[in-house]
Amino acid sequence: VPFVIVFTKHDKKKSSKNKNFFQDFKKVFLEQWNEMPQSFITSSKKKTGREPILDFIEVLNGQYFDYEKTIDKDY
């Protein structure tokens, strides 16, 4: 299962503060990691970010079920 970051409550901050927050977060994150994991920005209030996450989960489910077909069931 891949590691992803989901930023929630995107509607709580002003747009300019959000931009700075994400840039600052990425800078700090990359001090310890080689690359940023996939990330999603969401807001339940504004209903944003839901579809990209659901699409991502759908792809993962498809990959899992494709893999499951290839493994030996008698193992």
mmCIF file of the N, C-alpha and C atoms, coordinates in Angstrom:
data_MODEL
# 
_entry.id   MODEL 
# 
loop_
_atom_site.group_PDB 
_atom_site.id 
_atom_site.type_symbol 
_atom_site.label_atom_id 
_atom_site.label_alt_id 
_atom_site.label_comp_id 
_atom_site.label_asym_id 
_atom_site.label_entity_id 
_atom_site.label_seq_id 
_atom_site.pdbx_PDB_ins_code 
_atom_site.Cartn_x 
_atom_site.Cartn_y 
_atom_site.Cartn_z 
_atom_site.occupancy 
_atom_site.B_iso_or_equiv 
_atom_site.pdbx_formal_charge 
_atom_site.auth_seq_id 
_atom_site.auth_comp_id 
_atom_site.auth_asym_id 
_atom_site.auth_atom_id 
_atom_site.pdbx_PDB_model_num 
ATOM 1   N N  . VAL A 1 1  ? 0.855   -1.171  0.000   1.00 0.00 ? 1  VAL A N  1 
ATOM 2   C CA . VAL A 1 1  ? 0.000   0.000   0.000   1.00 0.00 ? 1  VAL A CA 1 
ATOM 3   C C  . VAL A 1 1  ? 0.900   1.234   0.000   1.00 0.00 ? 1  VAL A C  1 
ATOM 4   N N  . PRO A 1 2  ? 0.698   2.118   -0.946  1.00 0.00 ? 2  PRO A N  1 
ATOM 5   C CA . PRO A 1 2  ? 1.541   3.311   -1.011  1.00 0.00 ? 2  PRO A CA 1 
ATOM 6   C C  . PRO A 1 2  ? 1.274   4.279   0.143   1.00 0.00 ? 2  PRO A C  1 
ATOM 7   N N  . PHE A 1 3  ? 2.287   5.030   0.429   1.00 0.00 ? 3  PHE A N  1 
ATOM 8   C CA . PHE A 1 3  ? 2.198   6.081   1.440   1.00 0.00 ? 3  PHE A CA 1 
ATOM 9   C C  . PHE A 1 3  ? 1.798   7.370   0.744   1.00 0.00 ? 3  PHE A C  1 
ATOM 10  N N  . VAL A 1 4  ? 0.715   7.972   1.192   1.00 0.00 ? 4  VAL A N  1 
ATOM 11  C CA . VAL A 1 4  ? 0.277   9.256   0.643   1.00 0.00 ? 4  VAL A CA 1 
ATOM 12  C C  . VAL A 1 4  ? 0.014   10.214  1.796   1.00 0.00 ? 4  VAL A C  1 
ATOM 13  N N  . ILE A 1 5  ? -0.011  11.486  1.483   1.00 0.00 ? 5  ILE A N  1 
ATOM 14  C CA . ILE A 1 5  ? -0.334  12.507  2.474   1.00 0.00 ? 5  ILE A CA 1 
ATOM 15  C C  . ILE A 1 5  ? -1.623  13.184  2.039   1.00 0.00 ? 5  ILE A C  1 
ATOM 16  N N  . VAL A 1 6  ? -2.552  13.291  2.981   1.00 0.00 ? 6  VAL A N  1 
ATOM 17  C CA . VAL A 1 6  ? -3.817  13.967  2.709   1.00 0.00 ? 6  VAL A CA 1 
ATOM 18  C C  . VAL A 1 6  ? -3.881  15.199  3.605   1.00 0.00 ? 6  VAL A C  1 
ATOM 19  N N  . PHE A 1 7  ? -3.901  16.351  2.972   1.00 0.00 ? 7  PHE A N  1 
ATOM 20  C CA . PHE A 1 7  ? -4.053  17.612  3.699   1.00 0.00 ? 7  PHE A CA 1 
ATOM 21  C C  . PHE A 1 7  ? -5.547  17.904  3.788   1.00 0.00 ? 7  PHE A C  1 
ATOM 22  N N  . THR A 1 8  ? -6.048  17.971  5.004   1.00 0.00 ? 8  THR A N  1 
ATOM 23  C CA . THR A 1 8  ? -7.481  18.188  5.215   1.00 0.00 ? 8  THR A CA 1 
ATOM 24  C C  . THR A 1 8  ? -7.751  19.625  5.649   1.00 0.00 ? 8  THR A C  1 
ATOM 25  N N  . LYS A 1 9  ? -9.008  19.953  5.657   1.00 0.00 ? 9  LYS A N  1 
ATOM 26  C CA . LYS A 1 9  ? -9.466  21.272  6.116   1.00 0.00 ? 9  LYS A CA 1 
ATOM 27  C C  . LYS A 1 9  ? -8.836  22.413  5.313   1.00 0.00 ? 9  LYS A C  1 
ATOM 28  N N  . HIS A 1 10 ? -8.700  22.198  4.024   1.00 0.00 ? 10 HIS A N  1 
ATOM 29  C CA . HIS A 1 10 ? -8.107  23.197  3.139   1.00 0.00 ? 10 HIS A CA 1 
ATOM 30  C C  . HIS A 1 10 ? -8.884  24.510  3.169   1.00 0.00 ? 10 HIS A C  1 
ATOM 31  N N  . ASP A 1 11 ? -10.152 24.455  3.511   1.00 0.00 ? 11 ASP A N  1 
ATOM 32  C CA . ASP A 1 11 ? -10.989 25.657  3.536   1.00 0.00 ? 11 ASP A CA 1 
ATOM 33  C C  . ASP A 1 11 ? -10.729 26.522  4.765   1.00 0.00 ? 11 ASP A C  1 
ATOM 34  N N  . LYS A 1 12 ? -10.003 26.018  5.743   1.00 0.00 ? 12 LYS A N  1 
ATOM 35  C CA . LYS A 1 12 ? -9.802  26.748  6.999   1.00 0.00 ? 12 LYS A CA 1 
ATOM 36  C C  . LYS A 1 12 ? -8.774  27.875  6.908   1.00 0.00 ? 12 LYS A C  1 
ATOM 37  N N  . LYS A 1 13 ? -7.900  27.821  5.921   1.00 0.00 ? 13 LYS A N  1 
ATOM 38  C CA . LYS A 1 13 ? -6.842  28.827  5.810   1.00 0.00 ? 13 LYS A CA 1 
ATOM 39  C C  . LYS A 1 13 ? -7.042  29.675  4.565   1.00 0.00 ? 13 LYS A C  1 
ATOM 40  N N  . LYS A 1 14 ? -6.505  30.861  4.617   1.00 0.00 ? 14 LYS A N  1 
ATOM 41  C CA . LYS A 1 14 ? -6.541  31.719  3.435   1.00 0.00 ? 14 LYS A CA 1 
ATOM 42  C C  . LYS A 1 14 ? -5.660  31.120  2.349   1.00 0.00 ? 14 LYS A C  1 
ATOM 43  N N  . SER A 1 15 ? -6.008  31.366  1.114   1.00 0.00 ? 15 SER A N  1 
ATOM 44  C CA . SER A 1 15 ? -5.309  30.780  -0.030  1.00 0.00 ? 15 SER A CA 1 
ATOM 45  C C  . SER A 1 15 ? -3.806  31.056  -0.001  1.00 0.00 ? 15 SER A C  1 
ATOM 46  N N  . SER A 1 16 ? -3.410  32.278  0.309   1.00 0.00 ? 16 SER A N  1 
ATOM 47  C CA . SER A 1 16 ? -1.980  32.612  0.326   1.00 0.00 ? 16 SER A CA 1 
ATOM 48  C C  . SER A 1 16 ? -1.252  31.856  1.437   1.00 0.00 ? 16 SER A C  1 
ATOM 49  N N  . LYS A 1 17 ? -1.908  31.665  2.568   1.00 0.00 ? 17 LYS A N  1 
ATOM 50  C CA . LYS A 1 17 ? -1.295  30.907  3.657   1.00 0.00 ? 17 LYS A CA 1 
ATOM 51  C C  . LYS A 1 17 ? -1.163  29.434  3.285   1.00 0.00 ? 17 LYS A C  1 
ATOM 52  N N  . ASN A 1 18 ? -2.149  28.911  2.563   1.00 0.00 ? 18 ASN A N  1 
ATOM 53  C CA . ASN A 1 18 ? -2.080  27.516  2.118   1.00 0.00 ? 18 ASN A CA 1 
ATOM 54  C C  . ASN A 1 18 ? -0.870  27.292  1.229   1.00 0.00 ? 18 ASN A C  1 
ATOM 55  N N  . LYS A 1 19 ? -0.656  28.198  0.285   1.00 0.00 ? 19 LYS A N  1 
ATOM 56  C CA . LYS A 1 19 ? 0.465   28.049  -0.642  1.00 0.00 ? 19 LYS A CA 1 
ATOM 57  C C  . LYS A 1 19 ? 1.783   28.011  0.129   1.00 0.00 ? 19 LYS A C  1 
ATOM 58  N N  . ASN A 1 20 ? 1.961   28.929  1.064   1.00 0.00 ? 20 ASN A N  1 
ATOM 59  C CA . ASN A 1 20 ? 3.183   28.957  1.867   1.00 0.00 ? 20 ASN A CA 1 
ATOM 60  C C  . ASN A 1 20 ? 3.307   27.706  2.727   1.00 0.00 ? 20 ASN A C  1 
ATOM 61  N N  . PHE A 1 21 ? 2.193   27.249  3.291   1.00 0.00 ? 21 PHE A N  1 
ATOM 62  C CA . PHE A 1 21 ? 2.223   26.060  4.138   1.00 0.00 ? 21 PHE A CA 1 
ATOM 63  C C  . PHE A 1 21 ? 2.724   24.853  3.356   1.00 0.00 ? 21 PHE A C  1 
ATOM 64  N N  . PHE A 1 22 ? 2.183   24.651  2.165   1.00 0.00 ? 22 PHE A N  1 
ATOM 65  C CA . PHE A 1 22 ? 2.574   23.488  1.373   1.00 0.00 ? 22 PHE A CA 1 
ATOM 66  C C  . PHE A 1 22 ? 4.035   23.573  0.933   1.00 0.00 ? 22 PHE A C  1 
ATOM 67  N N  . GLN A 1 23 ? 4.490   24.757  0.584   1.00 0.00 ? 23 GLN A N  1 
ATOM 68  C CA . GLN A 1 23 ? 5.900   24.928  0.207   1.00 0.00 ? 23 GLN A CA 1 
ATOM 69  C C  . GLN A 1 23 ? 6.806   24.658  1.411   1.00 0.00 ? 23 GLN A C  1 
ATOM 70  N N  . ASP A 1 24 ? 6.426   25.181  2.569   1.00 0.00 ? 24 ASP A N  1 
ATOM 71  C CA . ASP A 1 24 ? 7.207   24.958  3.788   1.00 0.00 ? 24 ASP A CA 1 
ATOM 72  C C  . ASP A 1 24 ? 7.201   23.480  4.181   1.00 0.00 ? 24 ASP A C  1 
ATOM 73  N N  . PHE A 1 25 ? 6.034   22.850  4.086   1.00 0.00 ? 25 PHE A N  1 
ATOM 74  C CA . PHE A 1 25 ? 5.924   21.436  4.423   1.00 0.00 ? 25 PHE A CA 1 
ATOM 75  C C  . PHE A 1 25 ? 6.828   20.601  3.520   1.00 0.00 ? 25 PHE A C  1 
ATOM 76  N N  . LYS A 1 26 ? 6.774   20.876  2.232   1.00 0.00 ? 26 LYS A N  1 
ATOM 77  C CA . LYS A 1 26 ? 7.587   20.129  1.269   1.00 0.00 ? 26 LYS A CA 1 
ATOM 78  C C  . LYS A 1 26 ? 9.073   20.303  1.578   1.00 0.00 ? 26 LYS A C  1 
ATOM 79  N N  . LYS A 1 27 ? 9.482   21.518  1.878   1.00 0.00 ? 27 LYS A N  1 
ATOM 80  C CA . LYS A 1 27 ? 10.887  21.791  2.182   1.00 0.00 ? 27 LYS A CA 1 
ATOM 81  C C  . LYS A 1 27 ? 11.344  20.977  3.396   1.00 0.00 ? 27 LYS A C  1 
ATOM 82  N N  . VAL A 1 28 ? 10.562  20.990  4.456   1.00 0.00 ? 28 VAL A N  1 
ATOM 83  C CA . VAL A 1 28 ? 10.919  20.252  5.672   1.00 0.00 ? 28 VAL A CA 1 
ATOM 84  C C  . VAL A 1 28 ? 10.883  18.744  5.411   1.00 0.00 ? 28 VAL A C  1 
ATOM 85  N N  . PHE A 1 29 ? 9.870   18.297  4.702   1.00 0.00 ? 29 PHE A N  1 
ATOM 86  C CA . PHE A 1 29 ? 9.737   16.872  4.402   1.00 0.00 ? 29 PHE A CA 1 
ATOM 87  C C  . PHE A 1 29 ? 10.950  16.361  3.631   1.00 0.00 ? 29 PHE A C  1 
ATOM 88  N N  . LEU A 1 30 ? 11.377  17.123  2.640   1.00 0.00 ? 30 LEU A N  1 
ATOM 89  C CA . LEU A 1 30 ? 12.488  16.692  1.782   1.00 0.00 ? 30 LEU A CA 1 
ATOM 90  C C  . LEU A 1 30 ? 13.849  16.746  2.478   1.00 0.00 ? 30 LEU A C  1 
ATOM 91  N N  . GLU A 1 31 ? 13.903  17.328  3.665   1.00 0.00 ? 31 GLU A N  1 
ATOM 92  C CA . GLU A 1 31 ? 15.136  17.275  4.443   1.00 0.00 ? 31 GLU A CA 1 
ATOM 93  C C  . GLU A 1 31 ? 15.395  15.854  4.944   1.00 0.00 ? 31 GLU A C  1 
ATOM 94  N N  . GLN A 1 32 ? 14.341  15.058  5.079   1.00 0.00 ? 32 GLN A N  1 
ATOM 95  C CA . GLN A 1 32 ? 14.458  13.701  5.602   1.00 0.00 ? 32 GLN A CA 1 
ATOM 96  C C  . GLN A 1 32 ? 14.167  12.613  4.564   1.00 0.00 ? 32 GLN A C  1 
ATOM 97  N N  . TRP A 1 33 ? 13.450  12.957  3.518   1.00 0.00 ? 33 TRP A N  1 
ATOM 98  C CA . TRP A 1 33 ? 13.026  11.983  2.507   1.00 0.00 ? 33 TRP A CA 1 
ATOM 99  C C  . TRP A 1 33 ? 13.618  12.365  1.154   1.00 0.00 ? 33 TRP A C  1 
ATOM 100 N N  . ASN A 1 34 ? 13.765  11.373  0.276   1.00 0.00 ? 34 ASN A N  1 
ATOM 101 C CA . ASN A 1 34 ? 14.315  11.624  -1.057  1.00 0.00 ? 34 ASN A CA 1 
ATOM 102 C C  . ASN A 1 34 ? 13.313  12.274  -1.995  1.00 0.00 ? 34 ASN A C  1 
ATOM 103 N N  . GLU A 1 35 ? 12.052  11.968  -1.805  1.00 0.00 ? 35 GLU A N  1 
ATOM 104 C CA . GLU A 1 35 ? 11.024  12.545  -2.671  1.00 0.00 ? 35 GLU A CA 1 
ATOM 105 C C  . GLU A 1 35 ? 9.713   12.655  -1.903  1.00 0.00 ? 35 GLU A C  1 
ATOM 106 N N  . MET A 1 36 ? 8.869   13.519  -2.386  1.00 0.00 ? 36 MET A N  1 
ATOM 107 C CA . MET A 1 36 ? 7.554   13.700  -1.777  1.00 0.00 ? 36 MET A CA 1 
ATOM 108 C C  . MET A 1 36 ? 6.632   12.566  -2.214  1.00 0.00 ? 36 MET A C  1 
ATOM 109 N N  . PRO A 1 37 ? 5.878   12.013  -1.287  1.00 0.00 ? 37 PRO A N  1 
ATOM 110 C CA . PRO A 1 37 ? 4.868   11.046  -1.693  1.00 0.00 ? 37 PRO A CA 1 
ATOM 111 C C  . PRO A 1 37 ? 3.710   11.776  -2.377  1.00 0.00 ? 37 PRO A C  1 
ATOM 112 N N  . GLN A 1 38 ? 2.877   11.017  -3.027  1.00 0.00 ? 38 GLN A N  1 
ATOM 113 C CA . GLN A 1 38 ? 1.699   11.628  -3.630  1.00 0.00 ? 38 GLN A CA 1 
ATOM 114 C C  . GLN A 1 38 ? 0.882   12.279  -2.524  1.00 0.00 ? 38 GLN A C  1 
ATOM 115 N N  . SER A 1 39 ? 0.300   13.423  -2.821  1.00 0.00 ? 39 SER A N  1 
ATOM 116 C CA . SER A 1 39 ? -0.496  14.109  -1.807  1.00 0.00 ? 39 SER A CA 1 
ATOM 117 C C  . SER A 1 39 ? -1.814  14.586  -2.400  1.00 0.00 ? 39 SER A C  1 
ATOM 118 N N  . PHE A 1 40 ? -2.764  14.758  -1.506  1.00 0.00 ? 40 PHE A N  1 
ATOM 119 C CA . PHE A 1 40 ? -4.095  15.228  -1.869  1.00 0.00 ? 40 PHE A CA 1 
ATOM 120 C C  . PHE A 1 40 ? -4.465  16.368  -0.936  1.00 0.00 ? 40 PHE A C  1 
ATOM 121 N N  . ILE A 1 41 ? -5.149  17.346  -1.476  1.00 0.00 ? 41 ILE A N  1 
ATOM 122 C CA . ILE A 1 41 ? -5.627  18.480  -0.689  1.00 0.00 ? 41 ILE A CA 1 
ATOM 123 C C  . ILE A 1 41 ? -7.145  18.400  -0.676  1.00 0.00 ? 41 ILE A C  1 
ATOM 124 N N  . THR A 1 42 ? -7.722  18.389  0.525   1.00 0.00 ? 42 THR A N  1 
ATOM 125 C CA . THR A 1 42 ? -9.158  18.171  0.630   1.00 0.00 ? 42 THR A CA 1 
ATOM 126 C C  . THR A 1 42 ? -9.853  19.204  1.508   1.00 0.00 ? 42 THR A C  1 
ATOM 127 N N  . SER A 1 43 ? -11.136 19.322  1.270   1.00 0.00 ? 43 SER A N  1 
ATOM 128 C CA . SER A 1 43 ? -12.011 20.125  2.118   1.00 0.00 ? 43 SER A CA 1 
ATOM 129 C C  . SER A 1 43 ? -13.396 19.497  2.074   1.00 0.00 ? 43 SER A C  1 
ATOM 130 N N  . SER A 1 44 ? -13.862 19.026  3.211   1.00 0.00 ? 44 SER A N  1 
ATOM 131 C CA . SER A 1 44 ? -15.213 18.458  3.229   1.00 0.00 ? 44 SER A CA 1 
ATOM 132 C C  . SER A 1 44 ? -16.253 19.568  3.096   1.00 0.00 ? 44 SER A C  1 
ATOM 133 N N  . LYS A 1 45 ? -15.929 20.732  3.614   1.00 0.00 ? 45 LYS A N  1 
ATOM 134 C CA . LYS A 1 45 ? -16.863 21.858  3.542   1.00 0.00 ? 45 LYS A CA 1 
ATOM 135 C C  . LYS A 1 45 ? -17.085 22.294  2.093   1.00 0.00 ? 45 LYS A C  1 
ATOM 136 N N  . LYS A 1 46 ? -15.986 22.416  1.346   1.00 0.00 ? 46 LYS A N  1 
ATOM 137 C CA . LYS A 1 46 ? -16.089 22.843  -0.056  1.00 0.00 ? 46 LYS A CA 1 
ATOM 138 C C  . LYS A 1 46 ? -16.242 21.666  -1.018  1.00 0.00 ? 46 LYS A C  1 
ATOM 139 N N  . LYS A 1 47 ? -16.175 20.450  -0.476  1.00 0.00 ? 47 LYS A N  1 
ATOM 140 C CA . LYS A 1 47 ? -16.316 19.229  -1.290  1.00 0.00 ? 47 LYS A CA 1 
ATOM 141 C C  . LYS A 1 47 ? -15.207 19.105  -2.335  1.00 0.00 ? 47 LYS A C  1 
ATOM 142 N N  . THR A 1 48 ? -13.998 19.494  -1.981  1.00 0.00 ? 48 THR A N  1 
ATOM 143 C CA . THR A 1 48 ? -12.877 19.396  -2.917  1.00 0.00 ? 48 THR A CA 1 
ATOM 144 C C  . THR A 1 48 ? -11.943 18.261  -2.504  1.00 0.00 ? 48 THR A C  1 
ATOM 145 N N  . GLY A 1 49 ? -11.320 17.664  -3.496  1.00 0.00 ? 49 GLY A N  1 
ATOM 146 C CA . GLY A 1 49 ? -10.339 16.624  -3.251  1.00 0.00 ? 49 GLY A CA 1 
ATOM 147 C C  . GLY A 1 49 ? -10.897 15.217  -3.143  1.00 0.00 ? 49 GLY A C  1 
ATOM 148 N N  . ARG A 1 50 ? -12.194 15.088  -3.063  1.00 0.00 ? 50 ARG A N  1 
ATOM 149 C CA . ARG A 1 50 ? -12.824 13.776  -2.886  1.00 0.00 ? 50 ARG A CA 1 
ATOM 150 C C  . ARG A 1 50 ? -12.593 12.867  -4.093  1.00 0.00 ? 50 ARG A C  1 
ATOM 151 N N  . GLU A 1 51 ? -12.865 13.379  -5.270  1.00 0.00 ? 51 GLU A N  1 
ATOM 152 C CA . GLU A 1 51 ? -12.755 12.562  -6.484  1.00 0.00 ? 51 GLU A CA 1 
ATOM 153 C C  . GLU A 1 51 ? -11.329 12.069  -6.743  1.00 0.00 ? 51 GLU A C  1 
ATOM 154 N N  . PRO A 1 52 ? -10.314 12.919  -6.606  1.00 0.00 ? 52 PRO A N  1 
ATOM 155 C CA . PRO A 1 52 ? -8.953  12.398  -6.814  1.00 0.00 ? 52 PRO A CA 1 
ATOM 156 C C  . PRO A 1 52 ? -8.584  11.261  -5.852  1.00 0.00 ? 52 PRO A C  1 
ATOM 157 N N  . ILE A 1 53 ? -9.021  11.357  -4.601  1.00 0.00 ? 53 ILE A N  1 
ATOM 158 C CA . ILE A 1 53 ? -8.731  10.286  -3.642  1.00 0.00 ? 53 ILE A CA 1 
ATOM 159 C C  . ILE A 1 53 ? -9.474  9.013   -4.025  1.00 0.00 ? 53 ILE A C  1 
ATOM 160 N N  . LEU A 1 54 ? -10.750 9.147   -4.372  1.00 0.00 ? 54 LEU A N  1 
ATOM 161 C CA . LEU A 1 54 ? -11.524 7.970   -4.775  1.00 0.00 ? 54 LEU A CA 1 
ATOM 162 C C  . LEU A 1 54 ? -10.952 7.337   -6.040  1.00 0.00 ? 54 LEU A C  1 
ATOM 163 N N  . ASP A 1 55 ? -10.511 8.162   -6.980  1.00 0.00 ? 55 ASP A N  1 
ATOM 164 C CA . ASP A 1 55 ? -9.880  7.637   -8.199  1.00 0.00 ? 55 ASP A CA 1 
ATOM 165 C C  . ASP A 1 55 ? -8.600  6.873   -7.858  1.00 0.00 ? 55 ASP A C  1 
ATOM 166 N N  . PHE A 1 56 ? -7.812  7.427   -6.950  1.00 0.00 ? 56 PHE A N  1 
ATOM 167 C CA . PHE A 1 56 ? -6.573  6.785   -6.520  1.00 0.00 ? 56 PHE A CA 1 
ATOM 168 C C  . PHE A 1 56 ? -6.864  5.422   -5.883  1.00 0.00 ? 56 PHE A C  1 
ATOM 169 N N  . ILE A 1 57 ? -7.864  5.369   -5.013  1.00 0.00 ? 57 ILE A N  1 
ATOM 170 C CA . ILE A 1 57 ? -8.247  4.116   -4.363  1.00 0.00 ? 57 ILE A CA 1 
ATOM 171 C C  . ILE A 1 57 ? -8.740  3.102   -5.396  1.00 0.00 ? 57 ILE A C  1 
ATOM 172 N N  . GLU A 1 58 ? -9.482  3.570   -6.375  1.00 0.00 ? 58 GLU A N  1 
ATOM 173 C CA . GLU A 1 58 ? -9.970  2.676   -7.427  1.00 0.00 ? 58 GLU A CA 1 
ATOM 174 C C  . GLU A 1 58 ? -8.805  2.040   -8.198  1.00 0.00 ? 58 GLU A C  1 
ATOM 175 N N  . VAL A 1 59 ? -7.793  2.834   -8.502  1.00 0.00 ? 59 VAL A N  1 
ATOM 176 C CA . VAL A 1 59 ? -6.607  2.306   -9.187  1.00 0.00 ? 59 VAL A CA 1 
ATOM 177 C C  . VAL A 1 59 ? -5.909  1.264   -8.311  1.00 0.00 ? 59 VAL A C  1 
ATOM 178 N N  . LEU A 1 60 ? -5.746  1.568   -7.029  1.00 0.00 ? 60 LEU A N  1 
ATOM 179 C CA . LEU A 1 60 ? -5.104  0.613   -6.116  1.00 0.00 ? 60 LEU A CA 1 
ATOM 180 C C  . LEU A 1 60 ? -5.893  -0.686  -6.039  1.00 0.00 ? 60 LEU A C  1 
ATOM 181 N N  . ASN A 1 61 ? -7.211  -0.572  -5.936  1.00 0.00 ? 61 ASN A N  1 
ATOM 182 C CA . ASN A 1 61 ? -8.046  -1.773  -5.886  1.00 0.00 ? 61 ASN A CA 1 
ATOM 183 C C  . ASN A 1 61 ? -7.874  -2.600  -7.153  1.00 0.00 ? 61 ASN A C  1 
ATOM 184 N N  . GLY A 1 62 ? -7.846  -1.946  -8.298  1.00 0.00 ? 62 GLY A N  1 
ATOM 185 C CA . GLY A 1 62 ? -7.649  -2.651  -9.560  1.00 0.00 ? 62 GLY A CA 1 
ATOM 186 C C  . GLY A 1 62 ? -6.318  -3.376  -9.602  1.00 0.00 ? 62 GLY A C  1 
ATOM 187 N N  . GLN A 1 63 ? -5.269  -2.714  -9.130  1.00 0.00 ? 63 GLN A N  1 
ATOM 188 C CA . GLN A 1 63 ? -3.945  -3.338  -9.103  1.00 0.00 ? 63 GLN A CA 1 
ATOM 189 C C  . GLN A 1 63 ? -3.935  -4.547  -8.171  1.00 0.00 ? 63 GLN A C  1 
ATOM 190 N N  . TYR A 1 64 ? -4.599  -4.402  -7.037  1.00 0.00 ? 64 TYR A N  1 
ATOM 191 C CA . TYR A 1 64 ? -4.652  -5.506  -6.078  1.00 0.00 ? 64 TYR A CA 1 
ATOM 192 C C  . TYR A 1 64 ? -5.381  -6.703  -6.671  1.00 0.00 ? 64 TYR A C  1 
ATOM 193 N N  . PHE A 1 65 ? -6.534  -6.469  -7.257  1.00 0.00 ? 65 PHE A N  1 
ATOM 194 C CA . PHE A 1 65 ? -7.311  -7.579  -7.802  1.00 0.00 ? 65 PHE A CA 1 
ATOM 195 C C  . PHE A 1 65 ? -6.615  -8.213  -9.002  1.00 0.00 ? 65 PHE A C  1 
ATOM 196 N N  . ASP A 1 66 ? -5.893  -7.427  -9.792  1.00 0.00 ? 66 ASP A N  1 
ATOM 197 C CA . ASP A 1 66 ? -5.094  -7.994  -10.881 1.00 0.00 ? 66 ASP A CA 1 
ATOM 198 C C  . ASP A 1 66 ? -3.986  -8.883  -10.315 1.00 0.00 ? 66 ASP A C  1 
ATOM 199 N N  . TYR A 1 67 ? -3.337  -8.418  -9.266  1.00 0.00 ? 67 TYR A N  1 
ATOM 200 C CA . TYR A 1 67 ? -2.278  -9.198  -8.624  1.00 0.00 ? 67 TYR A CA 1 
ATOM 201 C C  . TYR A 1 67 ? -2.848  -10.479 -8.020  1.00 0.00 ? 67 TYR A C  1 
ATOM 202 N N  . GLU A 1 68 ? -3.985  -10.361 -7.358  1.00 0.00 ? 68 GLU A N  1 
ATOM 203 C CA . GLU A 1 68 ? -4.597  -11.515 -6.701  1.00 0.00 ? 68 GLU A CA 1 
ATOM 204 C C  . GLU A 1 68 ? -4.867  -12.649 -7.695  1.00 0.00 ? 68 GLU A C  1 
ATOM 205 N N  . LYS A 1 69 ? -5.166  -12.309 -8.928  1.00 0.00 ? 69 LYS A N  1 
ATOM 206 C CA . LYS A 1 69 ? -5.428  -13.322 -9.959  1.00 0.00 ? 69 LYS A CA 1 
ATOM 207 C C  . LYS A 1 69 ? -4.164  -14.098 -10.322 1.00 0.00 ? 69 LYS A C  1 
ATOM 208 N N  . THR A 1 70 ? -2.996  -13.513 -10.068 1.00 0.00 ? 70 THR A N  1 
ATOM 209 C CA . THR A 1 70 ? -1.740  -14.147 -10.477 1.00 0.00 ? 70 THR A CA 1 
ATOM 210 C C  . THR A 1 70 ? -1.128  -15.040 -9.406  1.00 0.00 ? 70 THR A C  1 
ATOM 211 N N  . ILE A 1 71 ? -1.594  -14.942 -8.166  1.00 0.00 ? 71 ILE A N  1 
ATOM 212 C CA . ILE A 1 71 ? -0.969  -15.729 -7.101  1.00 0.00 ? 71 ILE A CA 1 
ATOM 213 C C  . ILE A 1 71 ? -1.573  -17.123 -7.042  1.00 0.00 ? 71 ILE A C  1 
ATOM 214 N N  . ASP A 1 72 ? -0.781  -18.050 -6.560  1.00 0.00 ? 72 ASP A N  1 
ATOM 215 C CA . ASP A 1 72 ? -1.203  -19.446 -6.446  1.00 0.00 ? 72 ASP A CA 1 
ATOM 216 C C  . ASP A 1 72 ? -2.155  -19.576 -5.261  1.00 0.00 ? 72 ASP A C  1 
ATOM 217 N N  . LYS A 1 73 ? -3.382  -19.928 -5.535  1.00 0.00 ? 73 LYS A N  1 
ATOM 218 C CA . LYS A 1 73 ? -4.399  -20.033 -4.482  1.00 0.00 ? 73 LYS A CA 1 
ATOM 219 C C  . LYS A 1 73 ? -4.151  -21.222 -3.558  1.00 0.00 ? 73 LYS A C  1 
ATOM 220 N N  . ASP A 1 74 ? -3.410  -22.230 -4.012  1.00 0.00 ? 74 ASP A N  1 
ATOM 221 C CA . ASP A 1 74 ? -3.148  -23.417 -3.195  1.00 0.00 ? 74 ASP A CA 1 
ATOM 222 C C  . ASP A 1 74 ? -1.955  -23.235 -2.270  1.00 0.00 ? 74 ASP A C  1 
ATOM 223 N N  . TYR A 1 75 ? -1.304  -22.125 -2.345  1.00 0.00 ? 75 TYR A N  1 
ATOM 224 C CA . TYR A 1 75 ? -0.108  -21.866 -1.564  1.00 0.00 ? 75 TYR A CA 1 
ATOM 225 C C  . TYR A 1 75 ? -0.442  -21.658 -0.155  1.00 0.00 ? 75 TYR A C  1 
# 
